[in-house]
């Protein structure tokens, strides 16, 4: 059974219309979250709105929206005035055009939604629009109003339904040149590029998000579980990082020798080793170097 719809309305392509429903495709419900509490009582803390000048706490009926015209000077906009600028078609997904998917800059992609037909009577029209897009290998660009804001949405077939992804407006994106203009253009040899290419080949794979692992989230859950059970929390010993600097070419060659399994082997080895053994290994390596030098 599908969850409760986030949005209900009509998908419109010229004179063809059909009722549809939207569901958020992403969720943060499984993320570990923390609340602010009083350390002395263990009670949860509440936040208050404080007047920035008087320092007094205000009640909810004293709150209002204001746009800052200049430093410290605001113009108040009330709820009815905001309603006056709401767009009429706030329950219609109006398709304006169809574009090749490859032309959509990935930086514009924002939030994904699943789009499904709104009932049995909508199934035919929904299937026609979906299959026509699939046949033409095109993505629809449409307008939709969500949370009192109009968004541009890219819509494409996904299985038996549609995937709609809201797009950012150009004014929401930063120009990349201000971040990249100071990047140097060093002279690198063809051998270096070829070695890097070989390293890429050893790590070639296919996109498989089922293999994504949020190690920090797993660690947080384990921490909370141990703490709730009254078990001691062991702080990890920071591993010493080698301070020797090797050349880029040497780093590329060593990386290629390590191949696909070097990272996993290194990580597994470091987990089995305790801090007590580190000085011994260091001394062993030092002795080995002296013997080789001799």
QUITAJO-V551323 format. One record per residue. RES is the residue in one small letter. PHI is phi in whole degrees, -180 to 180 (* if undefined). PSI is psi in whole degrees, 0 to 359 (NA if undefined). D_CENTER is the distance of its C-alpha to the mean C-alpha in Angstrom with 1 decimal. Layout:
RES/PHI/PSI/D_CENTER ; RES/PHI/PSI/D_CENTER
This chain:
x/*/129/27.3 ; x/-70/147/24.3 ; x/-68/176/22.8 ; x/-65/136/23.8 ; x/-68/141/22.8 ; x/-80/329/20.5 ; x/-151/141/22.4 ; x/-127/139/25.8 ; x/-176/210/27.4 ; x/-129/134/28.8 ; x/-93/126/27.6 ; x/-125/124/30.1 ; x/-124/101/31.1 ; x/57/243/34.3 ; x/-96/359/36.7 ; x/-91/124/34.8 ; x/-133/154/33.0 ; x/-156/144/31.7 ; x/-66/139/30.1 ; x/-138/163/26.5 ; x/-130/150/24.0 ; x/-115/141/20.3 ; x/-129/135/18.0 ; x/-59/131/14.3 ; x/-85/343/12.7 ; x/-117/151/9.9 ; x/-145/149/11.0 ; x/-113/16/10.6 ; x/-62/331/14.4 ; x/-86/354/14.5 ; x/-70/141/12.9 ; x/-73/126/15.8 ; x/-123/149/16.7 ; x/-118/149/19.7 ; x/-111/154/22.2 ; x/-79/130/24.6 ; x/-131/163/28.1 ; x/-81/120/31.5 ; x/-62/330/32.4 ; x/-80/319/36.0 ; x/-104/340/35.9 ; x/79/4/32.6 ; x/-82/151/32.1 ; x/-72/144/28.9 ; x/-93/147/28.9 ; x/-108/146/28.7 ; x/-97/147/27.6 ; x/-122/151/30.2 ; x/-87/126/30.2 ; x/-116/132/32.5 ; x/-65/126/34.5 ; x/-67/339/33.6 ; x/-98/310/37.3 ; x/-83/337/39.4 ; x/78/7/37.1 ; x/-90/146/38.0 ; x/-76/140/35.7 ; x/-115/157/35.6 ; x/-85/165/35.6 ; x/-62/328/33.0 ; x/-76/355/35.6 ; x/-94/352/35.8 ; x/-78/144/32.2 ; x/-150/163/31.7 ; x/-91/139/29.3 ; x/-141/141/30.3 ; x/-104/131/29.3 ; x/-80/111/30.2 ; x/-76/314/32.8 ; x/-149/172/33.6 ; x/-50/114/33.3 ; x/81/2/34.2 ; x/-119/122/35.4 ; x/-121/150/33.6 ; x/-109/126/34.6 ; x/-83/134/34.1 ; x/-122/117/32.7 ; x/-89/173/33.5 ; x/-62/318/32.0 ; x/-64/324/34.8 ; x/-68/325/34.3 ; x/-66/320/30.6 ; x/-63/334/31.7 ; x/-69/337/34.1 ; x/-102/5/31.3 ; x/-67/144/29.4 ; x/-80/138/29.3 ; x/-62/318/31.8 ; x/-82/53/29.8 ; x/-83/5/27.3 ; x/-130/27/27.7 ; x/-134/132/27.7 ; x/-95/103/25.2 ; x/-94/112/27.3 ; x/-79/123/26.8 ; x/-98/323/27.8 ; x/-160/171/27.4 ; x/-127/131/26.3 ; x/-130/157/24.7 ; x/-64/137/24.0 ; x/-60/325/20.4 ; x/-64/340/20.7 ; x/-83/351/21.3 ; x/-83/116/18.0 ; x/-64/126/16.2 ; x/-60/336/12.6 ; x/-68/339/11.8 ; x/-81/343/13.1 ; x/-67/134/10.7 ; x/-121/262/9.3 ; x/-109/134/9.6 ; x/-92/147/11.3 ; x/-138/145/14.6 ; x/-89/134/17.4 ; x/-115/125/20.8 ; x/-128/157/24.0 ; x/-65/143/27.6 ; x/-90/67/29.1 ; x/111/168/32.0 ; x/-66/326/34.5 ; x/-67/341/36.1 ; x/-90/353/32.9 ; x/-60/317/32.5 ; x/-65/307/34.8 ; x/-63/322/33.4 ; x/-62/314/29.8 ; x/-65/323/30.7 ; x/-63/313/32.5 ; x/-64/315/29.6 ; x/-62/311/27.1 ; x/-71/329/29.6 ; x/-66/320/30.7 ; x/-66/321/27.2 ; x/-66/319/27.0 ; x/-65/321/30.5 ; x/-87/352/29.8 ; x/54/50/26.3 ; x/-124/157/25.1 ; x/-112/131/22.1 ; x/-81/140/23.3 ; x/-108/121/22.3 ; x/-133/169/23.1 ; x/-114/137/23.2 ; x/-145/146/22.2 ; x/-104/118/22.6 ; x/-127/132/20.1 ; x/48/49/20.7 ; x/64/18/23.5 ; x/-127/141/21.6 ; x/-86/135/22.0 ; x/-125/150/19.1 ; x/-89/135/19.4 ; x/-126/132/18.0 ; x/-93/125/17.9 ; x/-119/132/19.6 ; x/-145/156/20.3 ; x/-65/142/22.1 ; x/-146/103/20.4 ; x/60/231/23.1 ; x/-86/356/25.4 ; x/-120/205/23.2 ; x/-129/149/20.9 ; x/-111/121/17.2 ; x/-111/128/16.6 ; x/-121/119/13.6 ; x/-67/146/14.1 ; x/-112/147/14.4 ; x/-76/153/14.4 ; x/-83/156/17.9 ; x/-54/325/19.3 ; x/-71/349/20.0 ; x/-89/351/16.3 ; x/-103/140/15.7 ; x/-85/147/17.3 ; x/-73/125/19.8 ; x/-66/336/19.0 ; x/-63/328/22.7 ; x/-68/342/22.8 ; x/-100/336/20.5 ; x/-103/347/22.1 ; x/-65/335/25.7 ; x/-91/1/26.7 ; x/-71/127/25.6 ; x/-71/160/28.9 ; x/-117/76/30.1 ; x/-72/160/32.0 ; x/-86/117/34.4 ; x/-118/147/33.1 ; x/-81/158/35.4 ; x/-63/325/35.1 ; x/-60/320/35.5 ; x/-63/315/32.3 ; x/-64/320/30.3 ; x/-67/321/31.9 ; x/-63/316/31.3 ; x/-62/322/27.6 ; x/-63/321/27.7 ; x/-66/323/29.5 ; x/-63/318/26.8 ; x/-60/321/24.2 ; x/-63/322/26.6 ; x/-69/341/26.8 ; x/-110/16/23.1 ; x/-64/139/23.0 ; x/-157/182/21.2 ; x/-114/151/19.7 ; x/-65/117/16.1 ; x/-141/89/16.1 ; x/-63/344/13.0 ; x/-65/342/15.6 ; x/-89/354/16.2 ; x/-65/134/12.8 ; x/-132/121/13.9 ; x/-87/88/12.4 ; x/-66/327/15.5 ; x/-68/318/14.9 ; x/-63/318/14.4 ; x/-62/320/17.6 ; x/-67/322/19.4 ; x/-63/315/18.8 ; x/-62/319/20.2 ; x/-65/320/23.1 ; x/-62/312/23.8 ; x/-63/319/24.0 ; x/-64/316/26.2 ; x/-67/318/28.5 ; x/-64/316/28.9 ; x/-65/331/29.7 ; x/-86/359/32.3 ; x/78/15/33.9 ; x/-84/151/33.3 ; x/-69/147/33.1 ; x/-100/117/29.9 ; x/-90/120/30.5 ; x/-78/134/28.8 ; x/-69/148/27.9 ; x/-86/123/30.2 ; x/-67/129/28.5 ; x/-78/141/29.3 ; x/-75/130/31.3 ; x/-92/137/29.7 ; x/-64/135/32.3 ; x/-99/3/33.3 ; x/-76/138/35.1 ; x/-102/125/33.8 ; x/-111/159/34.2 ; x/-70/160/34.3 ; x/-61/319/31.5 ; x/-64/317/33.8 ; x/-63/321/34.5 ; x/-64/320/30.9 ; x/-65/316/30.3 ; x/-65/316/33.4 ; x/-66/323/32.5 ; x/-64/320/29.0 ; x/-67/323/30.7 ; x/-65/323/33.3 ; x/-65/323/30.7 ; x/67/203/29.2 ; x/-68/327/26.6 ; x/-93/1/27.7 ; x/-65/319/28.0 ; x/-67/314/24.8 ; x/-63/318/25.3 ; x/-65/319/29.0 ; x/-64/317/28.4 ; x/-66/318/25.9 ; x/-63/319/28.4 ; x/-66/319/31.3 ; x/-68/329/29.8 ; x/-70/324/29.2 ; x/-75/338/32.8 ; x/-91/133/34.2 ; x/-96/168/35.0 ; x/-65/336/35.6 ; x/-67/331/39.4 ; x/-86/345/39.4 ; x/-61/313/37.7 ; x/-59/323/40.9 ; x/-63/313/42.9 ; x/-61/320/40.7 ; x/-63/318/40.7 ; x/-67/321/44.5 ; x/-62/315/44.8 ; x/-64/321/43.0 ; x/-64/317/45.1 ; x/-64/320/48.3 ; x/-63/321/47.3 ; x/-65/320/46.8 ; x/-65/319/50.2 ; x/-64/319/51.9 ; x/-65/320/50.4 ; x/-66/323/51.5 ; x/-69/NA/55.0
